Amino acid sequence: MNPDSQSNLLAAATTCTLSAIKITILSQEGSIPGAFYFFIAAYAIVFWRSILPITDALLVKEYIRSWNRLRGDLKIYKKENPFGYYFSLVIAALMGVFTSSLMFSLIMP
């Protein structure tokens, strides 16, 4: 099994749960316009990508996966670059909170 698949699975389960909660809340308020599915899916993709470093850290790996516009995906090892490791975790936590707050700020018109 790929060592990153457990982190991917945990991030996907968290993202699906968050999206299902939002869809349930919107459906209880009334019918959901089709555009809301698009925004929920877009926020879910950004949320999933932003919590990947957090799931790597939760599963006690020696690295976390991050993303760089110049190099794409990269692994930041805790022993080689502790500042980069913790900085990426803080940025991931902030992005996770930001995207989930955006998702839950969607309201019915």
N, C-alpha and C positions, 0 to 999 in steps of 0.2 A: 504494500500500500504506500502511496506517495505520502511523505511526511507532512506535506502542506494540505492534504485532503481533509484531515481532521479539523484544521483551522478554517478551511473553506466551508466545511459542513456546519460548524458552530456559527460562523458568520451568516451563512445562508439561513439557518434556523432562526436566528435572532431577527434577521431582516424580514423573513416571512411572517414571523409572529407579530412584529411591529406593524407591518402592512395589513395583516388580517385584523388587528385591533382597530386600525384607522378605518378600514372598509366597514367593519361592524358598526362603529360609531356613526359613520356617515349614513349607513343604511337604516339605522334606527331613527335618524332625523328625517328621512324621506328618501325619495328616489335619488340615485347618484347620477349626475351628468357624465357622459363619456369622457370628457376632458379631465375629470378628476382621476380616472384610472391612469391616464398618461402621466399626470403630475405625481401620483403615488408611485408609479413604476420608476420615474426618473429619480425621485428622492430616494427610493429603495436602492437603486443601483449605486448612487453616491454614498449612501449610508453603509452599504455592504463593503464598498471599497475602503471607506474610512475606518471601519472597525477591524479590518484584517490584522493590523499590527497589534491591536488589543487582544484578539483571539490567539495570536501567536504567543503573546506574553502570558495569557491565562493558561495555556497548555505547556508552559515552562520550557520553551525552546531556547536555544542559545542565541537565536537571532529573531528579528522581526522583519516582515516584508514591508517595504515602503515603496514609494513611487517618485520618480524624478522626471521632469519634462525632457531633460536632455538624454538620460540613459534608460528611461522606462522603469521597469521593475528592478528593484535592488534589495539585497539582504543586508541589514545592519546588525553586526554581531556585537553583543553586549561587552565582551572582553576587549575587542579591538577599538571600539568607539563608544564608550559609555555615554558621553554627552549626546551624540547623535541618536543613540538608542532611546534615551529618556525624552529627548526633545521630540522625536517622532511619536512617542507614546502620548505626550501632552497634546501635540497637534492632532493626532488621531482622536483623542478624547474630545477635544473642542469641536472637531468636525462632526463627530458622531452626535454630540449634543445639538449642534447647529442644524444638521440635516433632519434630525428627529423633531426638533422644534418647528422647522419649516413644514414638515409633513403634518404635524398636528395643528398647525395654524390654518390649514385649509378649512374653509367653512362653506356651508351650502349658501348659494346666492339667494 
